[in-house]
Amino acid sequence: MRIGVFGGAFNPVHIRHVQICLKIPEEYGLDKLIVIPSYNPPHKRLDSDNFFVRKSMLEDALAGIPKIEISMLEYNSKKNNYTYEILSDIAAEYPDGQLFYIVGGDGLEAFDTWKKPEVILSLASLIVIRRPDYNATDKAASELTKKFGARIYISELTEADISSTYVRTLVALGETDGDLSGCLPHSALKGVLSGRYGEMYGGFGKYVDFVRSVSGEELFAHIKRTVLAAVKCNEKAGLDGTKVFLTALLHDASKEMIFERTGSLDEKTDILKISADFIKELSNGRLDVEYYKRLSNTEYYAPCNTLRTSVLHQFTGAETAQKVLGIDDAEILDAVRYHTTAKADMTMLAKLVYLADKIESARAYDGVDAIREKAKTDMDGAFKACLERNYAYLKAKGIKIYYLTEEAHSRYCAESDKA
């Protein structure tokens, strides 16, 4: 009996997962394909409480596909599960079965880092689905074959550039149009649109609603594109996904707010309040009552002489995140606070959001495509290239450069020149 094993978070299940379940049994003559949603995989930050949401989506998406069995194996174990443990359990259940484990090209290239790879390869052959931007699949297969005597088959099916993280981001942003419908199978999309799966991902709804309320249509579209660009950059950077999402979402949250100076905290810091006109504009029910009250009463601090400049919103954005939305994560606040100017000594999160803001899909300037391409493999290098390009643009236009940008350019781009 030829048995395929397809494990993963399926958070959420997307069209490529369905295509794998349709095509791989046919391509390799499998008698059964066991699909195993993860309980709480050791290599991902995943809320195990949403297991049944993910399982429900799988059932909807895979309904009617023959030879499929959705397994409760990981859930029933109630612990972190490694692939070698799962395959050992299945091998024990099917002692005469021939096992085939399905893995993406990215997983194959990192296979040496998996727990007990030699045990996995002694229990099962590997079926590899190529992934875009992973170019060492054939080399990795050859090396594993030599090292472990692995039996590796590279499928004719090539995985499209869709990730569960990207789809999850679309859902969290409330995207229900073409982008999402092109990623989710129809049955799962219906579940999302009907609210049958609840608020699946991260509880971001209140933050998305706030940003939508205080932003015009054009600005909010830019913010959504920046979030998607940030998530894309993070596929290789591997930072905390929640921080990446929230920072990118909030980076321009105060950009269209109108501020008035009410005094000074000291010789370097102005005290600002949101103008009565802008507050009045929000009084028509656009905004949650609690957030409306906080906005009305919040005292903002910003560097002197930044009022009505293009850099003000980075400072007021951080203040909004902290004082209105209650976000106290210092790394998120720092990344919002310097996303426009950059600064010396930036965290990787701050670099990523600075970069995403300037390479989101609607940006069109000389060199942007090259920076986007670089970001796929070298996020830090792409950040430096983006900073250099922005600095050169400001210089060429004769625009006064804010001192933080000068310091950032000196720190990162001069450093790159020496390298």
Sequence and secondary structure as in RCSB ss.txt:
>XXXX:A:sequence
MRIGVFGGAFNPVHIRHVQICLKIPEEYGLDKLIVIPSYNPPHKRLDSDNFFVRKSMLEDALAGIPKIEISMLEY
NSKKNNYTYEILSDIAAEYPDGQLFYIVGGDGLEAFDTWKKPEVILSLASLIVIRRPDYNATDKAASELTKKFGA
RIYISELTEADISSTYVRTLVALGETDGDLSGCLPHSALKGVLSGRYGEMYGGFGKYVDFVRSVSGEELFAHIKR
TVLAAVKCNEKAGLDGTKVFLTALLHDASKEMIFERTGSLDEKTDILKISADFIKELSNGRLDVEYYKRLSNTEY
YAPCNTLRTSVLHQFTGAETAQKVLGIDDAEILDAVRYHTTAKADMTMLAKLVYLADKIESARAYDGVDAIREKA
KTDMDGAFKACLERNYAYLKAKGIKIYYLTEEAHSRYCAESDKA
>XXXX:A:secstr
 EEEEEEE  TT  HHHHHHHHHHHHHHT SEEEEEE SS TTS   GGGHHHHHHHHHHHHTT TTEEE  HHH
HHTS   HHHHHHHHHHH TT EEEEEEEHHHHHTGGGSSSHHHHHHHEEEEEEE TT   HHHHHHHHHHHH  
 EEEEEEE  S  HHHHHHHHHTT  SHHHHTTS HHHHHHHHHTTT S STT HHHHHHHHHHS HHHHHHHHH
HHHHHHHHHHHH   HHHHHHHHHHTTTTTT  EEEEEEEETTEEEEEE HHHHHHGGGTTS HHHHHHHHH  E
EEETT TTSTTHHHHHHHHIIIIIT    HHHHHHHHTTTT  SS  HHHHHHHHHHHHSTT   TTHHHHHHHH
TT HHHHHHHHHHHHHHHHHHHT    HHHHHHIIIIIHHHHH 
